[in-house]
Amino acid sequence: MPKQARDKEQLLDKYKSTLDEEIIPRLGKLFYNISIEPITVQAVERDGPYGSYGLGTFYVNLKEADKRSTFTIKPLTLHEAYPGHHYQDCYSQHFDIPLYRAKPLMGRLYSVPFHFPVYTAYAEGWALYAEYLGEEMGLYDGPYDLFGRYVSEIFRACRLVVDSGIHAFNWNRTQAIDFLRGYSDFPESQLEAEVDRYITAPGQACAYKVGEIKIRHMREKTQNSLGPLFDIREFHHQILQVGYVPLDILQEVVDDWVHTLLYPTTTKPAATKKVSGVTSQYGKLRRLIKRIHSVSENIFGTLSKKVSGDFHGDFWI
């Protein structure tokens, strides 16, 4: 399989042009025209995944650029930027929801004294769904691009095997690395970094795929229920405007939306009541948390910064 670019600048430019010239112009087919803060595409060189996202920045990993295939540029850009993590993050901030749902602190998972739930299945499930949307946007318009899409899917399947192999079937690190090597063209440094990640985050790789499958199932169920009333842009709006929530809450939000369309009523939907109830109780808790966090940051500030402050990407592919 040929590689389109070996020069680091060429590779970075390819990511930028894919985003600006191919992805963003096609978003209107699937999403409402909501203002989204521009994303920064920045090069980094480190062990680990091809790309990551955090704080409005898409970090493109250019370490060993001559060994990195370019056919996964489109699915990776869809995952990390638009309509993936960056779009997901910025979209929910237009709505009146608690900050812990609008701006999850992915890069501070070890903050003292505690951290709000991250809901990986929602966050990463959406990002994998965004890769799938590339098909409907007509982005995989040739065998080379389509191959990149399939390579990304194979990678997800491998991660499911490795995640469950390590934590359910007592695989060791070498077994996991050997398995990944057999089904990918990643540099050895990335294979090792990937496996170390799965060792320290049990179930994370599984959560990605569970989330994507759930969102696609909700979409299919909604289309079947609404028929001609179904609007893909409104469906995506319902998924994104609620912010980071567990999948069962997300299902209730979508079900209530469907119910209001099929059976117009003045009764407030159940999920809306539940989400609003949680929001109303959040005020007092948030003020208490701010006081606790302020004290803990003063006491453990140096440790907290050392553990989490230097982490570039809030989201990994």
C-alpha positions as YAML, in Angstrom:
chain: A
units: angstrom
residues:
- id: 1
  name: MET
  ca: [0.00, 0.00, 0.00]
- id: 2
  name: PRO
  ca: [1.57, 3.33, -1.05]
- id: 3
  name: LYS
  ca: [2.07, 6.22, 1.33]
- id: 4
  name: GLN
  ca: [1.09, 9.62, -0.02]
- id: 5
  name: ALA
  ca: [3.44, 11.71, 2.12]
- id: 6
  name: ARG
  ca: [6.70, 11.06, 3.95]
- id: 7
  name: ASP
  ca: [7.64, 14.68, 4.67]
- id: 8
  name: LYS
  ca: [6.26, 15.88, 8.02]
- id: 9
  name: GLU
  ca: [5.03, 19.20, 6.65]
- id: 10
  name: GLN
  ca: [3.29, 17.45, 3.77]
- id: 11
  name: LEU
  ca: [1.62, 15.08, 6.19]
- id: 12
  name: LEU
  ca: [0.41, 17.90, 8.45]
- id: 13
  name: ASP
  ca: [-0.87, 19.84, 5.42]
- id: 14
  name: LYS
  ca: [-2.79, 16.75, 4.32]
- id: 15
  name: TYR
  ca: [-4.64, 16.64, 7.64]
- id: 16
  name: LYS
  ca: [-5.47, 20.34, 7.41]
- id: 17
  name: SER
  ca: [-6.70, 20.19, 3.81]
- id: 18
  name: THR
  ca: [-8.80, 17.10, 4.55]
- id: 19
  name: LEU
  ca: [-10.52, 19.02, 7.33]
- id: 20
  name: ASP
  ca: [-10.95, 22.37, 5.59]
- id: 21
  name: GLU
  ca: [-11.64, 21.26, 2.02]
- id: 22
  name: GLU
  ca: [-13.41, 17.93, 2.35]
- id: 23
  name: ILE
  ca: [-15.06, 17.49, 5.76]
- id: 24
  name: ILE
  ca: [-16.29, 20.91, 6.93]
- id: 25
  name: PRO
  ca: [-18.04, 21.82, 3.62]
- id: 26
  name: ARG
  ca: [-20.16, 18.65, 3.87]
- id: 27
  name: LEU
  ca: [-21.38, 19.01, 7.46]
- id: 28
  name: GLY
  ca: [-24.56, 20.86, 6.45]
- id: 29
  name: LYS
  ca: [-26.06, 17.66, 5.08]
- id: 30
  name: LEU
  ca: [-26.11, 16.05, 8.53]
- id: 31
  name: PHE
  ca: [-25.99, 18.89, 11.08]
- id: 32
  name: TYR
  ca: [-27.63, 22.20, 11.88]
- id: 33
  name: ASN
  ca: [-25.63, 25.34, 11.13]
- id: 34
  name: ILE
  ca: [-24.36, 26.01, 14.65]
- id: 35
  name: SER
  ca: [-21.30, 28.15, 15.29]
- id: 36
  name: ILE
  ca: [-18.33, 25.98, 16.19]
- id: 37
  name: GLU
  ca: [-15.05, 27.42, 17.40]
- id: 38
  name: PRO
  ca: [-12.28, 26.76, 14.84]
- id: 39
  name: ILE
  ca: [-9.95, 23.93, 15.70]
- id: 40
  name: THR
  ca: [-6.16, 24.13, 15.75]
- id: 41
  name: VAL
  ca: [-4.24, 21.33, 14.04]
- id: 42
  name: GLN
  ca: [-0.88, 20.95, 15.77]
- id: 43
  name: ALA
  ca: [2.00, 18.56, 15.17]
- id: 44
  name: VAL
  ca: [3.49, 16.55, 18.04]
- id: 45
  name: GLU
  ca: [6.09, 13.81, 18.19]
- id: 46
  name: ARG
  ca: [5.61, 11.15, 20.86]
- id: 47
  name: ASP
  ca: [4.85, 7.48, 21.39]
- id: 48
  name: GLY
  ca: [1.19, 6.65, 21.14]
- id: 49
  name: PRO
  ca: [-1.74, 7.02, 18.76]
- id: 50
  name: TYR
  ca: [-1.71, 8.80, 15.41]
- id: 51
  name: GLY
  ca: [-3.80, 11.61, 16.84]
- id: 52
  name: SER
  ca: [-5.56, 12.97, 19.93]
- id: 53
  name: TYR
  ca: [-7.77, 15.91, 20.88]
- id: 54
  name: GLY
  ca: [-7.81, 18.35, 23.77]
- id: 55
  name: LEU
  ca: [-8.66, 21.99, 24.52]
- id: 56
  name: GLY
  ca: [-9.64, 22.90, 20.96]
- id: 57
  name: THR
  ca: [-6.57, 21.29, 19.42]
- id: 58
  name: PHE
  ca: [-6.19, 18.26, 17.16]
- id: 59
  name: TYR
  ca: [-2.76, 16.83, 17.91]
- id: 60
  name: VAL
  ca: [-1.29, 15.01, 14.89]
- id: 61
  name: ASN
  ca: [1.48, 12.59, 15.83]
- id: 62
  name: LEU
  ca: [4.34, 12.92, 13.36]
- id: 63
  name: LYS
  ca: [6.83, 10.72, 15.17]
- id: 64
  name: GLU
  ca: [8.35, 8.25, 12.68]
- id: 65
  name: ALA
  ca: [6.33, 9.87, 9.92]
- id: 66
  name: ASP
  ca: [8.04, 7.73, 7.29]
- id: 67
  name: LYS
  ca: [6.54, 4.62, 8.94]
- id: 68
  name: ARG
  ca: [3.01, 5.92, 9.26]
- id: 69
  name: SER
  ca: [0.38, 5.08, 6.66]
- id: 70
  name: THR
  ca: [-1.73, 7.93, 5.34]
- id: 71
  name: PHE
  ca: [-4.89, 6.07, 4.36]
- id: 72
  name: THR
  ca: [-6.37, 6.56, 7.85]
- id: 73
  name: ILE
  ca: [-6.18, 10.36, 7.71]
- id: 74
  name: LYS
  ca: [-9.88, 10.78, 6.93]
- id: 75
  name: PRO
  ca: [-11.33, 8.53, 9.66]
- id: 76
  name: LEU
  ca: [-8.87, 9.95, 12.20]
- id: 77
  name: THR
  ca: [-9.77, 13.55, 11.33]
- id: 78
  name: LEU
  ca: [-13.48, 12.73, 11.50]
- id: 79
  name: HIS
  ca: [-12.90, 11.13, 14.92]
- id: 80
  name: GLU
  ca: [-10.86, 13.87, 16.56]
- id: 81
  name: ALA
  ca: [-12.10, 17.05, 14.86]
- id: 82
  name: TYR
  ca: [-15.35, 17.36, 12.88]
- id: 83
  name: PRO
  ca: [-17.89, 15.94, 13.53]
- id: 84
  name: GLY
  ca: [-16.07, 14.03, 16.27]
- id: 85
  name: HIS
  ca: [-14.66, 15.25, 19.58]
- id: 86
  name: HIS
  ca: [-14.12, 18.93, 18.80]
- id: 87
  name: TYR
  ca: [-17.55, 19.33, 17.23]
- id: 88
  name: GLN
  ca: [-19.10, 17.32, 20.07]
- id: 89
  name: ASP
  ca: [-17.41, 19.47, 22.71]
- id: 90
  name: CYS
  ca: [-18.29, 22.82, 21.14]
- id: 91
  name: TYR
  ca: [-21.86, 21.89, 20.21]
- id: 92
  name: SER
  ca: [-23.03, 21.11, 23.75]
- id: 93
  name: GLN
  ca: [-21.60, 24.39, 25.08]
- id: 94
  name: HIS
  ca: [-24.36, 26.30, 23.25]
- id: 95
  name: PHE
  ca: [-26.93, 24.92, 25.69]
- id: 96
  name: ASP
  ca: [-27.76, 25.49, 29.34]
- id: 97
  name: ILE
  ca: [-26.36, 22.34, 30.88]
- id: 98
  name: PRO
  ca: [-24.04, 21.80, 33.87]
- id: 99
  name: LEU
  ca: [-20.38, 22.38, 33.15]
- id: 100
  name: TYR
  ca: [-19.45, 18.83, 34.11]
- id: 101
  name: ARG
  ca: [-21.58, 17.65, 31.16]
- id: 102
  name: ALA
  ca: [-20.47, 20.37, 28.75]
- id: 103
  name: LYS
  ca: [-16.75, 20.33, 29.55]
- id: 104
  name: PRO
  ca: [-15.57, 17.03, 30.97]
- id: 105
  name: LEU
  ca: [-12.03, 17.25, 32.31]
- id: 106
  name: MET
  ca: [-10.60, 14.28, 30.45]
- id: 107
  name: GLY
  ca: [-7.04, 15.39, 31.06]
- id: 108
  name: ARG
  ca: [-7.49, 15.53, 34.84]
- id: 109
  name: LEU
  ca: [-8.70, 12.04, 35.58]
- id: 110
  name: TYR
  ca: [-6.51, 11.86, 38.67]
- id: 111
  name: SER
  ca: [-7.54, 15.18, 40.19]
- id: 112
  name: VAL
  ca: [-7.75, 15.38, 43.97]
- id: 113
  name: PRO
  ca: [-10.08, 14.66, 45.70]
- id: 114
  name: PHE
  ca: [-12.26, 13.15, 42.95]
- id: 115
  name: HIS
  ca: [-13.46, 13.53, 39.37]
- id: 116
  name: PHE
  ca: [-16.85, 13.56, 37.69]
- id: 117
  name: PRO
  ca: [-17.71, 10.53, 35.52]
- id: 118
  name: VAL
  ca: [-16.34, 10.80, 31.98]
- id: 119
  name: TYR
  ca: [-18.85, 8.52, 30.21]
- id: 120
  name: THR
  ca: [-16.41, 7.10, 27.70]
- id: 121
  name: ALA
  ca: [-19.12, 5.17, 25.87]
- id: 122
  name: TYR
  ca: [-20.87, 8.44, 25.00]
- id: 123
  name: ALA
  ca: [-17.75, 10.46, 24.15]
- id: 124
  name: GLU
  ca: [-15.88, 7.83, 22.18]
- id: 125
  name: GLY
  ca: [-18.99, 6.14, 20.86]
- id: 126
  name: TRP
  ca: [-19.86, 9.42, 19.16]
- id: 127
  name: ALA
  ca: [-16.34, 9.72, 17.73]
- id: 128
  name: LEU
  ca: [-16.53, 6.24, 16.18]
- id: 129
  name: TYR
  ca: [-19.99, 7.09, 14.85]
- id: 130
  name: ALA
  ca: [-18.41, 10.20, 13.32]
- id: 131
  name: GLU
  ca: [-16.00, 7.95, 11.41]
- id: 132
  name: TYR
  ca: [-18.99, 6.04, 10.08]
- id: 133
  name: LEU
  ca: [-20.66, 9.28, 9.00]
- id: 134
  name: GLY
  ca: [-17.78, 9.76, 6.57]
- id: 135
  name: GLU
  ca: [-19.55, 7.17, 4.39]
- id: 136
  name: GLU
  ca: [-22.75, 9.22, 4.29]
- id: 137
  name: MET
  ca: [-20.76, 12.38, 3.63]
- id: 138
  name: GLY
  ca: [-19.20, 10.76, 0.58]
- id: 139
  name: LEU
  ca: [-15.67, 11.10, 1.95]
- id: 140
  name: TYR
  ca: [-14.55, 7.54, 1.29]
- id: 141
  name: ASP
  ca: [-14.88, 8.07, -2.44]
- id: 142
  name: GLY
  ca: [-12.16, 5.74, -3.67]
- id: 143
  name: PRO
  ca: [-10.68, 2.34, -2.85]
- id: 144
  name: TYR
  ca: [-7.71, 3.94, -1.07]
- id: 145
  name: ASP
  ca: [-9.92, 5.99, 1.28]
- id: 146
  name: LEU
  ca: [-12.32, 3.10, 1.81]
- id: 147
  name: PHE
  ca: [-9.39, 0.87, 2.70]
- id: 148
  name: GLY
  ca: [-8.44, 3.41, 5.37]
- id: 149
  name: ARG
  ca: [-11.94, 3.20, 6.79]
- id: 150
  name: TYR
  ca: [-11.70, -0.59, 6.98]
- id: 151
  name: VAL
  ca: [-8.23, -0.42, 8.55]
- id: 152
  name: SER
  ca: [-9.68, 1.79, 11.28]
- id: 153
  name: GLU
  ca: [-12.47, -0.75, 11.88]
- id: 154
  name: ILE
  ca: [-9.98, -3.63, 12.04]
- id: 155
  name: PHE
  ca: [-8.00, -1.67, 14.61]
- id: 156
  name: ARG
  ca: [-11.14, -1.30, 16.76]
- id: 157
  name: ALA
  ca: [-11.79, -5.03, 16.51]
- id: 158
  name: CYS
  ca: [-8.20, -5.78, 17.55]
- id: 159
  name: ARG
  ca: [-8.58, -3.53, 20.57]
- id: 160
  name: LEU
  ca: [-11.67, -5.44, 21.70]
- id: 161
  name: VAL
  ca: [-9.67, -8.66, 21.55]
- id: 162
  name: VAL
  ca: [-6.68, -7.21, 23.40]
- id: 163
  name: ASP
  ca: [-8.78, -5.46, 26.06]
- id: 164
  name: SER
  ca: [-10.73, -8.61, 26.89]
- id: 165
  name: GLY
  ca: [-7.65, -10.82, 26.42]
- id: 166
  name: ILE
  ca: [-5.66, -8.92, 29.04]
- id: 167
  name: HIS
  ca: [-8.40, -8.43, 31.60]
- id: 168
  name: ALA
  ca: [-10.51, -11.57, 31.14]
- id: 169
  name: PHE
  ca: [-8.14, -14.22, 29.77]
- id: 170
  name: ASN
  ca: [-4.87, -13.36, 31.51]
- id: 171
  name: TRP
  ca: [-2.91, -12.35, 28.42]
- id: 172
  name: ASN
  ca: [0.49, -10.87, 29.13]
- id: 173
  name: ARG
  ca: [1.92, -7.76, 27.50]
- id: 174
  name: THR
  ca: [3.91, -9.69, 24.89]
- id: 175
  name: GLN
  ca: [0.86, -11.67, 23.75]
- id: 176
  name: ALA
  ca: [-1.13, -8.47, 23.30]
- id: 177
  name: ILE
  ca: [1.65, -6.75, 21.32]
- id: 178
  name: ASP
  ca: [2.10, -9.81, 19.10]
- id: 179
  name: PHE
  ca: [-1.62, -9.90, 18.34]
- id: 180
  name: LEU
  ca: [-1.75, -6.23, 17.35]
- id: 181
  name: ARG
  ca: [1.35, -6.62, 15.21]
- id: 182
  name: GLY
  ca: [-0.38, -9.32, 13.19]
- id: 183
  name: TYR
  ca: [-3.29, -7.10, 12.20]
- id: 184
  name: SER
  ca: [-1.84, -3.60, 11.83]
- id: 185
  name: ASP
  ca: [1.05, -1.74, 10.23]
- id: 186
  name: PHE
  ca: [1.78, 0.40, 13.29]
- id: 187
  name: PRO
  ca: [5.37, 1.20, 14.27]
- id: 188
  name: GLU
  ca: [6.61, -0.95, 17.16]
- id: 189
  name: SER
  ca: [6.65, 2.05, 19.51]
- id: 190
  name: GLN
  ca: [2.95, 2.61, 18.94]
- id: 191
  name: LEU
  ca: [2.09, -1.06, 19.43]
- id: 192
  name: GLU
  ca: [3.77, -0.96, 22.84]
- id: 193
  name: ALA
  ca: [2.11, 2.33, 23.82]
- id: 194
  name: GLU
  ca: [-1.32, 1.02, 22.76]
- id: 195
  name: VAL
  ca: [-1.01, -2.16, 24.82]
- id: 196
  name: ASP
  ca: [0.27, -0.26, 27.87]
- id: 197
  name: ARG
  ca: [-2.79, 1.94, 27.58]
- id: 198
  name: TYR
  ca: [-5.18, -1.02, 27.54]
- id: 199
  name: ILE
  ca: [-3.41, -2.56, 30.53]
- id: 200
  name: THR
  ca: [-3.98, 0.58, 32.62]
- id: 201
  name: ALA
  ca: [-7.54, 1.31, 31.41]
- id: 202
  name: PRO
  ca: [-9.63, -1.87, 31.65]
- id: 203
  name: GLY
  ca: [-12.72, -1.81, 29.45]
- id: 204
  name: GLN
  ca: [-11.90, 1.46, 27.71]
- id: 205
  name: ALA
  ca: [-11.50, -0.07, 24.25]
- id: 206
  name: CYS
  ca: [-14.77, -1.98, 24.71]
- id: 207
  name: ALA
  ca: [-16.55, 1.23, 25.75]
- id: 208
  name: TYR
  ca: [-15.68, 2.86, 22.41]
- id: 209
  name: LYS
  ca: [-17.46, 0.22, 20.38]
- id: 210
  name: VAL
  ca: [-20.36, -0.24, 22.78]
- id: 211
  name: GLY
  ca: [-21.09, 3.49, 22.47]
- id: 212
  name: GLU
  ca: [-20.97, 3.50, 18.68]
- id: 213
  name: ILE
  ca: [-23.21, 0.43, 18.40]
- id: 214
  name: LYS
  ca: [-25.72, 2.01, 20.80]
- id: 215
  name: ILE
  ca: [-25.89, 5.30, 18.89]
- id: 216
  name: ARG
  ca: [-26.36, 3.51, 15.57]
- id: 217
  name: HIS
  ca: [-29.03, 1.30, 17.13]
- id: 218
  name: MET
  ca: [-30.85, 4.38, 18.49]
- id: 219
  name: ARG
  ca: [-30.74, 5.94, 15.04]
- id: 220
  name: GLU
  ca: [-32.17, 2.83, 13.37]
- id: 221
  name: LYS
  ca: [-34.89, 2.52, 15.99]
- id: 222
  name: THR
  ca: [-35.77, 6.20, 15.63]
- id: 223
  name: GLN
  ca: [-35.92, 6.03, 11.83]
- id: 224
  name: ASN
  ca: [-38.24, 3.03, 12.01]
- id: 225
  name: SER
  ca: [-40.49, 4.76, 14.54]
- id: 226
  name: LEU
  ca: [-40.71, 8.17, 12.84]
- id: 227
  name: GLY
  ca: [-40.65, 7.19, 9.18]
- id: 228
  name: PRO
  ca: [-41.00, 10.38, 7.10]
- id: 229
  name: LEU
  ca: [-40.85, 12.52, 10.25]
- id: 230
  name: PHE
  ca: [-37.24, 11.51, 10.85]
- id: 231
  name: ASP
  ca: [-34.71, 14.32, 10.38]
- id: 232
  name: ILE
  ca: [-31.06, 13.29, 10.64]
- id: 233
  name: ARG
  ca: [-29.98, 16.78, 11.67]
- id: 234
  name: GLU
  ca: [-32.48, 16.83, 14.53]
- id: 235
  name: PHE
  ca: [-31.42, 13.35, 15.62]
- id: 236
  name: HIS
  ca: [-27.81, 14.51, 15.85]
- id: 237
  name: HIS
  ca: [-28.98, 17.61, 17.71]
- id: 238
  name: GLN
  ca: [-30.71, 15.45, 20.32]
- id: 239
  name: ILE
  ca: [-27.57, 13.38, 20.80]
- id: 240
  name: LEU
  ca: [-25.20, 16.34, 21.11]
- id: 241
  name: GLN
  ca: [-27.16, 19.02, 22.95]
- id: 242
  name: VAL
  ca: [-27.57, 16.99, 26.14]
- id: 243
  name: GLY
  ca: [-23.83, 16.76, 26.80]
- id: 244
  name: TYR
  ca: [-21.93, 13.88, 28.36]
- id: 245
  name: VAL
  ca: [-24.38, 11.41, 29.90]
- id: 246
  name: PRO
  ca: [-24.71, 7.64, 30.41]
- id: 247
  name: LEU
  ca: [-26.13, 5.74, 27.45]
- id: 248
  name: ASP
  ca: [-29.35, 4.86, 29.26]
- id: 249
  name: ILE
  ca: [-30.07, 8.54, 29.86]
- id: 250
  name: LEU
  ca: [-29.24, 9.31, 26.23]
- id: 251
  name: GLN
  ca: [-31.70, 6.61, 25.14]
- id: 252
  name: GLU
  ca: [-34.44, 8.21, 27.28]
- id: 253
  name: VAL
  ca: [-33.74, 11.64, 25.79]
- id: 254
  name: VAL
  ca: [-34.09, 10.27, 22.26]
- id: 255
  name: ASP
  ca: [-37.19, 8.23, 23.15]
- id: 256
  name: ASP
  ca: [-38.86, 11.31, 24.64]
- id: 257
  name: TRP
  ca: [-38.10, 13.32, 21.50]
- id: 258
  name: VAL
  ca: [-39.68, 10.58, 19.38]
- id: 259
  name: HIS
  ca: [-42.70, 10.50, 21.70]
- id: 260
  name: THR
  ca: [-43.29, 14.27, 21.39]
- id: 261
  name: LEU
  ca: [-43.33, 13.94, 17.60]
- id: 262
  name: LEU
  ca: [-45.64, 10.93, 17.46]
- id: 263
  name: TYR
  ca: [-47.93, 11.95, 20.34]
- id: 264
  name: PRO
  ca: [-47.87, 15.73, 20.81]
- id: 265
  name: THR
  ca: [-48.62, 16.53, 24.45]
- id: 266
  name: THR
  ca: [-48.07, 19.21, 27.03]
- id: 267
  name: THR
  ca: [-46.73, 16.68, 29.54]
- id: 268
  name: LYS
  ca: [-43.04, 17.10, 30.20]
- id: 269
  name: PRO
  ca: [-41.12, 14.03, 28.97]
- id: 270
  name: ALA
  ca: [-39.68, 11.72, 31.63]
- id: 271
  name: ALA
  ca: [-36.06, 12.08, 30.57]
- id: 272
  name: THR
  ca: [-36.35, 15.86, 30.45]
- id: 273
  name: LYS
  ca: [-37.65, 15.79, 34.02]
- id: 274
  name: LYS
  ca: [-34.80, 13.53, 35.10]
- id: 275
  name: VAL
  ca: [-32.10, 15.65, 33.47]
- id: 276
  name: SER
  ca: [-33.67, 18.87, 34.79]
- id: 277
  name: GLY
  ca: [-33.91, 17.38, 38.28]
- id: 278
  name: VAL
  ca: [-30.25, 16.47, 38.29]
- id: 279
  name: THR
  ca: [-29.40, 19.97, 37.05]
- id: 280
  name: SER
  ca: [-31.40, 21.67, 39.82]
- id: 281
  name: GLN
  ca: [-29.60, 19.63, 42.50]
- id: 282
  name: TYR
  ca: [-26.26, 20.33, 40.90]
- id: 283
  name: GLY
  ca: [-25.99, 23.97, 42.05]
- id: 284
  name: LYS
  ca: [-25.34, 23.28, 45.73]
- id: 285
  name: LEU
  ca: [-23.06, 20.36, 44.94]
- id: 286
  name: ARG
  ca: [-21.07, 22.46, 42.49]
- id: 287
  name: ARG
  ca: [-20.45, 25.22, 45.06]
- id: 288
  name: LEU
  ca: [-19.30, 22.63, 47.59]
- id: 289
  name: ILE
  ca: [-17.05, 20.97, 45.03]
- id: 290
  name: LYS
  ca: [-15.46, 24.30, 44.12]
- id: 291
  name: ARG
  ca: [-14.58, 24.92, 47.76]
- id: 292
  name: ILE
  ca: [-13.17, 21.40, 48.20]
- id: 293
  name: HIS
  ca: [-11.26, 21.59, 44.94]
- id: 294
  name: SER
  ca: [-9.79, 24.99, 45.82]
- id: 295
  name: VAL
  ca: [-8.46, 23.64, 49.12]
- id: 296
  name: SER
  ca: [-7.18, 20.42, 47.57]
- id: 297
  name: GLU
  ca: [-5.46, 22.26, 44.74]
- id: 298
  name: ASN
  ca: [-3.58, 24.38, 47.28]
- id: 299
  name: ILE
  ca: [-2.52, 21.31, 49.24]
- id: 300
  name: PHE
  ca: [-1.86, 18.92, 46.38]
- id: 301
  name: GLY
  ca: [-1.32, 21.40, 43.56]
- id: 302
  name: THR
  ca: [2.17, 20.29, 42.71]
- id: 303
  name: LEU
  ca: [1.21, 16.61, 42.63]
- id: 304
  name: SER
  ca: [-1.96, 17.24, 40.62]
- id: 305
  name: LYS
  ca: [-0.10, 19.31, 38.06]
- id: 306
  name: LYS
  ca: [2.62, 16.71, 37.74]
- id: 307
  name: VAL
  ca: [0.13, 13.90, 37.20]
- id: 308
  name: SER
  ca: [-2.25, 15.56, 34.76]
- id: 309
  name: GLY
  ca: [-1.18, 19.05, 33.76]
- id: 310
  name: ASP
  ca: [1.21, 18.04, 31.01]
- id: 311
  name: PHE
  ca: [-1.18, 15.68, 29.23]
- id: 312
  name: HIS
  ca: [-1.84, 17.11, 25.76]
- id: 313
  name: GLY
  ca: [-4.84, 15.18, 24.53]
- id: 314
  name: ASP
  ca: [-8.11, 14.94, 26.40]
- id: 315
  name: PHE
  ca: [-9.28, 12.29, 23.97]
- id: 316
  name: TRP
  ca: [-7.30, 9.50, 22.36]
- id: 317
  name: ILE
  ca: [-8.35, 7.80, 19.18]
...
